[in-house]
Structures are given as structure tokens and as C-alpha cells.
Amino acid sequence: LEIREIPVDSAPISTVLEGLMGVVRSGTGRLARARHCDVYGKTSTIQNPHGEDHAVFVGFAPGENPELVVCVFIENAGHGGREAAPIAGRIFDAYFDQRGQAANVEKD
């Protein structure tokens, strides 16, 4: 397996990251916020010609040094910000709560 590094201009990437952070801090993904770290993410509502729209949230945390990526896709549930984002927020909280407990056990 050969791993190569590909040079990428960081200016567009930082703009995208700012947008993802804004979605969760003050946009449609507010309900995905976690207690212990910044979440970066995007909501989506996918039109469904056969029924209710599909709700989606995709995000990662912590924003500065990601450890966890979460994708919530709920068929026929409605809007991503209202239905999928809160589930993602609970997943982030559960992960980082458990991780914090594990860190406390290691310190003992």
C-alpha cells in the first residue's frame, strides 16, 4: 500500500470548515451541538417523491482534531435539522461522555 500526500490549498478548506462550524453553532444543525466539544456538520432534507422527505445530518467532532464522524439518515422523517441533528448530538455526547469516563479511569 503506497500512501502519498497530495498538496491542497488550505484557503478553500478553511472556508468550508467555517461553514460547517456555523451550521452547528447558529444554523440548521444547532440541535447537534455537543456538551464537551465543537461539532462541525451539515443538515440536509432529501425530497422523496414517494412520501415524507428524508432527514440527514453528517458531522464530525471535535472540529479541531476530529475523532468521531456521525451520519444520521432517517427515511421519511422530515427535516434534517429537526429530526437527524438531535440524534447526532446525542451520539456525540454519549461518545465523549464515555471517552471522558475512560480517561478518568486511566488517571486513577
JOJO-V174648 format. One line per field, one symbol per residue. ss: DSSP state (~ for helix, > for strand, _ for the rest). A space follows every 50 residues. Layout:
BEGIN
ss=???
END
This chain:
BEGIN
ss=_________~~~~~~~~~~~~~~~~~___~~~______>>>>>>>>____ ___>>>>>>>>______>>>>>>>_____~~~~~~~~~~~~~~~~~~~~~ ~~~~~~~_
END
